[in-house]
Amino acid sequence: MTLALTVLGCSGTYAAPGGACTGYLVQGGGVNVLLDCGPGTIGNLQQHVALGDLDAVVVTHEHPDHCGELGVLQNAWTWALERQGLPVHGPAGTLAKAEAASSAGTVAPAFDWRVTADGTDVAIGDLRWRFSRTDHPVETLAVRVDHPDGRSLAFSADTGPAWSFEQLGPGIDLAVCEATFLADREPEGISHLSARQAGAMARAAGVGRLVITHHWPGDDLDAHAREAAAAFGAPVEVAAIHERYIA
């Protein structure tokens, strides 16, 4: 199987009308992995795979637009599927938030939580997952996924300009990068990127193909694409729900 990423949600902070917050389905190496699960993503996921066909979940950080449906998935795994032990990889702070939000006070036994941190390197099926802490107020982990055939993809999660895809190593074929703002709103002291910054960072890291995501609802996405492409030096795609990208 090739290495592919399907968009389940791409709105930042809150969902656009008819949209969903951050979530992706990563497929390859014999596994189906849910990467982040913001509000609205579990329903969209089931248009591509059954919940019972998930092999693992990876969560980048504790902000609700990235992990808000963990409890929904826990309920489905517990009561509808009557299964236990779904591997979930995520930071310690995200685990604490998930357990505090759970009606059971714990994510076990539905989830088998494996704590990740900066530098964590794990295998999920035949895929290698490597984590790098980004420039964001809470512990947030960008991720690189490598397929045995040599193809790779990376996801920035949420970050400001003090982090770069370079920290995940060279040879990234497909990069999915947050681009919350346009250049005229590049914030001081806020840990998010503009489309211009995302394009420039991806270019400096030498990535092969760039998809921008984490859109602020209501923004001009064509303008996001133009600004990112001008800085990247090549065409840039804007993430859209149910779009599938091959690394």
Residue pairs with C-beta under 8 A, 6 or more apart in sequence:
1 27
1 28
1 29
1 30
2 28
2 147
2 149
2 151
2 246
2 247
3 26
3 27
3 28
3 29
3 127
3 145
3 147
3 149
3 151
3 152
3 153
3 246
3 247
4 26
4 27
4 28
4 244
4 245
4 246
4 247
5 24
5 25
5 26
5 27
5 35
5 153
5 155
5 174
5 176
5 244
5 245
5 247
6 24
6 25
6 27
6 48
6 242
6 243
6 244
6 245
7 23
7 24
7 213
7 239
7 240
7 241
7 242
7 243
7 244
7 245
8 20
8 23
8 24
8 25
8 34
8 40
8 41
8 44
8 45
8 48
8 241
8 242
9 15
9 19
9 20
9 21
9 22
9 23
9 38
9 39
9 40
9 41
9 44
9 241
10 19
10 20
10 22
10 213
10 214
10 215
10 239
10 240
10 241
11 19
11 20
11 21
11 22
11 38
11 65
11 214
11 215
11 216
11 217
12 21
12 22
12 65
12 178
12 180
12 192
12 213
12 214
12 215
12 216
12 217
13 21
13 65
13 180
13 216
13 217
14 21
14 65
14 217
15 21
15 38
15 39
15 40
15 217
16 215
16 217
16 218
17 217
19 40
19 217
19 241
20 38
20 39
20 40
20 41
20 43
20 44
20 241
21 38
21 39
21 40
21 41
21 64
21 65
21 66
21 68
22 36
22 38
22 41
22 65
22 66
22 213
22 214
23 34
23 35
23 36
23 37
23 38
23 40
23 41
23 44
23 45
23 69
24 34
24 35
24 36
24 155
24 176
25 32
25 33
25 34
25 35
25 45
25 48
25 49
26 32
26 33
26 34
26 35
26 58
26 127
26 145
26 153
27 33
28 125
28 126
28 127
28 145
28 147
28 247
29 124
29 125
29 126
29 127
29 147
29 148
30 125
30 126
31 55
31 56
31 124
31 125
31 126
31 127
32 49
32 53
32 54
32 55
33 54
33 55
33 56
33 57
33 58
33 124
33 127
34 41
34 45
34 54
34 56
34 57
34 58
34 73
35 57
35 58
35 60
35 143
35 155
36 58
36 59
36 60
36 66
36 67
36 157
37 57
37 59
37 66
37 67
37 68
37 69
37 70
37 72
37 73
38 64
38 65
38 66
38 67
38 68
38 69
39 64
39 65
39 68
39 69
40 69
41 69
42 51
42 69
42 72
42 73
42 76
44 241
44 242
45 51
47 242
48 242
51 73
51 76
51 77
51 80
51 81
52 81
52 83
54 86
55 87
55 124
55 125
56 86
56 87
56 88
56 89
56 124
57 70
57 73
57 86
57 87
57 88
57 89
57 90
57 111
58 88
58 89
58 90
58 116
58 124
58 129
58 143
59 66
59 67
59 70
59 88
59 89
59 90
59 91
59 94
60 66
60 90
60 91
60 140
60 141
60 142
60 143
60 155
60 157
60 158
61 67
61 90
61 91
61 93
61 94
61 136
61 138
61 139
61 140
61 141
61 157
61 158
62 91
62 93
62 94
62 96
62 97
62 138
62 139
63 138
63 158
66 157
66 158
67 90
67 94
67 97
67 98
70 88
70 98
70 101
70 107
70 111
71 98
71 101
71 102
71 103
73 86
74 98
74 102
74 107
74 110
74 111
77 83
77 84
77 86
77 110
77 111
78 110
83 110
84 109
84 110
84 112
85 109
85 110
85 111
85 112
86 110
86 111
86 112
87 111
87 112
87 114
87 124
88 107
88 111
88 112
88 113
88 114
89 113
89 114
89 116
89 120
89 122
89 124
89 129
90 98
90 113
90 115
90 116
90 141
91 115
91 116
91 117
91 139
91 140
91 141
92 115
92 117
92 139
93 138
93 139
94 139
95 107
95 113
95 115
98 107
98 111
98 113
99 105
99 106
99 107
107 113
114 122
116 122
116 131
116 141
117 131
117 133
117 139
117 141
118 131
118 132
118 133
118 141
119 130
119 131
119 132
120 129
120 130
120 131
120 141
121 128
121 129
121 130
121 131
122 128
122 129
123 129
126 147
126 148
127 145
127 146
127 147
128 145
128 146
129 143
129 144
129 145
130 143
130 144
130 146
130 168
130 169
131 141
131 142
131 143
132 141
132 142
132 143
132 144
132 163
132 167
132 168
133 139
133 140
133 141
133 142
133 163
134 140
134 141
134 142
134 156
134 157
134 158
134 159
134 160
134 163
134 191
135 159
135 160
135 161
135 162
135 163
135 191
136 157
136 158
136 159
136 160
136 191
137 191
140 157
140 158
140 159
141 157
142 154
142 155
142 156
142 157
142 159
142 163
142 165
142 167
142 168
143 154
143 155
143 157
143 168
144 152
144 153
144 154
144 168
144 169
144 172
145 152
145 153
145 154
145 247
146 152
147 247
151 173
151 247
152 171
152 172
152 173
152 174
152 247
153 172
153 173
153 174
153 175
153 176
153 245
153 247
154 165
154 168
154 172
154 174
154 175
154 176
154 207
155 175
155 176
155 177
156 163
156 165
156 175
156 176
156 177
156 178
156 193
156 198
157 178
158 178
158 191
158 192
158 214
159 178
159 191
159 192
159 193
160 190
160 191
160 192
160 193
161 193
161 197
161 201
162 191
164 201
164 204
164 205
165 172
165 175
165 177
165 201
165 202
165 205
165 207
166 204
166 205
170 205
170 206
171 206
172 205
172 206
172 207
172 208
173 207
173 208
173 209
173 247
174 207
174 208
174 209
174 211
174 245
174 246
174 247
175 202
175 205
175 207
175 208
175 209
175 210
175 211
176 211
176 212
176 213
176 239
176 245
177 193
177 198
177 201
177 202
177 210
177 211
177 212
177 213
178 192
178 193
178 198
178 212
178 213
178 214
179 193
179 194
179 195
179 197
179 198
179 199
179 212
179 213
179 214
179 215
179 224
179 228
180 192
180 193
180 194
180 214
180 215
180 216
181 187
181 192
181 193
181 194
181 195
181 216
182 194
182 195
182 196
182 219
182 220
182 223
182 224
182 227
183 194
183 195
183 196
183 197
183 227
185 194
186 194
186 196
186 197
192 214
193 201
194 227
195 212
195 223
195 224
195 225
195 227
195 228
195 231
196 227
196 228
196 230
196 231
197 231
198 210
198 212
198 228
198 231
199 210
199 212
199 227
199 228
199 229
199 230
199 231
199 232
199 233
199 236
200 231
200 232
202 210
202 232
203 231
203 232
203 233
209 237
209 245
210 228
210 232
210 234
210 236
210 237
211 236
211 237
211 238
211 239
211 245
212 224
212 225
212 228
212 236
212 237
212 238
212 239
213 238
213 239
215 221
215 224
215 238
215 239
221 238
224 238
225 236
225 237
225 238
228 236
229 235
229 236
237 243
237 245
